[in-house]
């Protein structure tokens, strides 16, 4: 009973609070990006596609701090993007979720690698899910949109990845986990 009334909270409580605040920040960033994309600022069709910041953010955080982007949160955010962008519901979300979980599994090995290697791994994962997405839409006889726009969006997302990583590190402190870091449950990252 006396431990419940102590202030400041124990270190485990602060880390759990920090974890949930970072997860809330991830959702907030996703909402801001989605809101910005949905604003009717142009009346003519675009000739280029901008980067997919939500996917770049998800991949960056999954590689650096896997506990910040749990599977359910990524699935919910990506499904929301599918619904708001009028894509086939769940297809892109499932592909991003699988790529995110694959990147999380590589996170420990990527800890000691250079940023160029990390960037190449992220670009490869993004390329694979983009190709699979277009192939599945083609098999299902759903118009996947212009190939040029998909290539431009892939390239822009890969180019924007270092900026997303820099902003994540400078503003939110998202860095690679060190061998001595533990999550809120006390498990080694």
C-alpha positions in Angstrom: 0.0 0.0 0.0 2.8 2.4 0.9 4.5 1.7 -2.5 1.4 2.9 -4.3 1.6 6.3 -2.7 5.3 7.0 -3.4 6.3 9.9 -5.6 8.0 10.1 -8.1 6.9 6.8 -9.7 9.4 4.0 -9.9 11.6 3.6 -12.9 9.5 0.8 -14.4 6.4 3.1 -14.2 8.3 5.9 -16.0 9.5 3.5 -18.7 6.0 2.2 -19.2 4.6 5.7 -19.4 7.3 6.7 -21.8 6.6 3.7 -23.9 2.9 4.5 -24.2 3.7 8.2 -24.9 5.9 7.2 -27.8 3.3 4.9 -29.1 0.7 7.7 -28.9 3.2 10.0 -30.7 3.4 7.4 -33.5 -0.3 7.4 -33.9 -0.4 11.2 -33.7 2.2 11.5 -36.4 0.3 9.1 -38.6 -2.9 11.1 -38.1 -1.1 14.3 -39.0 0.3 12.8 -42.1 -3.0 11.3 -43.1 -4.8 14.6 -42.5 -2.2 16.5 -44.6 -2.7 14.0 -47.5 -6.4 14.3 -47.4 -6.5 18.1 -47.5 -7.9 19.2 -50.9 -5.0 21.5 -51.8 -4.9 20.7 -55.5 -7.7 20.4 -58.0 -5.8 18.7 -60.7 -4.3 15.2 -60.6 -0.7 15.0 -59.4 2.0 14.1 -61.8 4.2 12.7 -59.0 3.6 10.8 -55.8 5.1 11.9 -52.5 6.8 9.6 -50.0 4.8 7.3 -47.8 6.0 8.9 -44.5 3.9 6.6 -42.3 5.6 3.5 -43.8 9.0 5.1 -43.5 8.3 6.0 -39.9 7.0 2.5 -39.1 10.1 0.9 -40.7 12.5 3.2 -38.9 11.0 2.7 -35.5 10.6 -1.1 -36.1 14.4 -1.4 -36.8 15.5 0.9 -34.0 13.0 0.3 -31.2 10.6 -2.6 -32.0 8.7 -2.2 -28.8 7.5 1.3 -29.9 5.5 -0.1 -32.8 3.6 -3.3 -31.7 1.9 -5.4 -34.3 -1.7 -4.4 -33.4 -0.8 -0.7 -33.5 0.9 -1.0 -37.0 -2.1 -3.1 -38.3 -4.6 -0.5 -37.0 -2.7 2.5 -38.5 -2.1 0.8 -41.8 -5.7 -0.4 -42.1 -6.8 3.1 -41.4 -4.6 4.4 -44.2 -6.0 1.8 -46.6 -9.5 2.9 -45.8 -8.8 6.6 -46.1 -6.8 6.3 -49.3 -9.4 4.0 -50.8 -7.0 1.1 -51.4 -8.2 -2.5 -51.1 -8.7 -2.8 -47.4 -6.1 -4.8 -45.6 -3.7 -5.7 -48.5 -1.2 -2.9 -48.1 -1.7 -3.1 -44.3 -0.9 -6.8 -44.3 2.2 -6.4 -46.5 3.5 -3.5 -44.3 2.8 -5.5 -41.2 4.8 -8.5 -42.5 7.7 -6.3 -43.6 7.7 -4.5 -40.2 7.8 -7.8 -38.3 10.6 -9.0 -40.6 12.5 -5.8 -39.9 11.9 -6.2 -36.2 13.5 -9.6 -36.3 16.6 -8.1 -38.0 16.8 -5.2 -35.6 19.3 -6.9 -33.3 21.6 -7.8 -36.2 21.3 -4.3 -37.7 22.4 -2.7 -34.4 26.1 -2.8 -35.4 25.7 -2.2 -39.1 26.1 1.1 -40.9 23.2 3.4 -41.8 23.8 2.6 -45.5 23.2 -1.1 -44.8 20.0 -0.2 -42.8 18.9 2.0 -45.7 19.4 -0.8 -48.2 17.5 -3.3 -46.0 14.6 -0.9 -45.7 14.6 -0.1 -49.4 14.6 -3.8 -50.2 11.7 -4.5 -47.9 9.8 -1.6 -49.4 10.5 -2.8 -52.9 9.4 -6.3 -52.2 6.1 -5.3 -50.7 5.5 -2.8 -53.5 6.0 -5.4 -56.1 3.9 -8.0 -54.3 1.1 -5.3 -53.9 1.1 -4.6 -57.6 1.2 -8.3 -58.5 -1.7 -9.2 -56.2 -3.8 -6.3 -57.6 -3.0 -7.5 -61.1 -4.0 -11.1 -60.3 -7.2 -9.9 -58.8 -7.9 -7.8 -61.9 -8.0 -4.6 -59.8 -6.4 -1.5 -61.4 -3.1 -1.0 -59.4 -2.7 2.6 -60.8 0.1 3.9 -62.9 3.3 2.1 -62.6 5.2 5.3 -62.9 3.5 6.7 -59.8 4.3 3.5 -57.8 8.0 3.8 -58.8 8.1 7.5 -57.9 6.5 6.9 -54.5 8.9 4.0 -53.8 11.9 6.3 -54.7 10.6 9.2 -52.7 10.0 7.0 -49.7 13.5 5.6 -49.9 14.9 9.1 -50.3 12.8 10.4 -47.4 13.9 7.6 -45.0 17.1 9.3 -43.7 15.1 12.5 -43.0 12.5 10.4 -41.1 15.3 8.7 -39.1 16.9 12.0 -38.3 13.6 13.6 -37.1 12.8 10.5 -35.1 16.2 10.6 -33.4 16.4 14.4 -32.8 12.8 15.0 -31.7 11.6 11.6 -30.2 15.0 10.1 -29.2 14.3 6.9 -31.2 17.7 5.3 -31.5 19.0 1.8 -31.8 18.6 -0.3 -28.7 21.8 -1.1 -27.0 22.5 -4.5 -25.5 21.7 -3.2 -22.0 18.3 -1.7 -22.9 15.2 -3.4 -21.6 11.5 -2.9 -22.5 8.8 -2.1 -20.0 8.3 -5.8 -19.2 12.0 -6.2 -18.3 12.9 -8.2 -21.5 16.2 -7.4 -23.3 15.9 -5.5 -26.5 
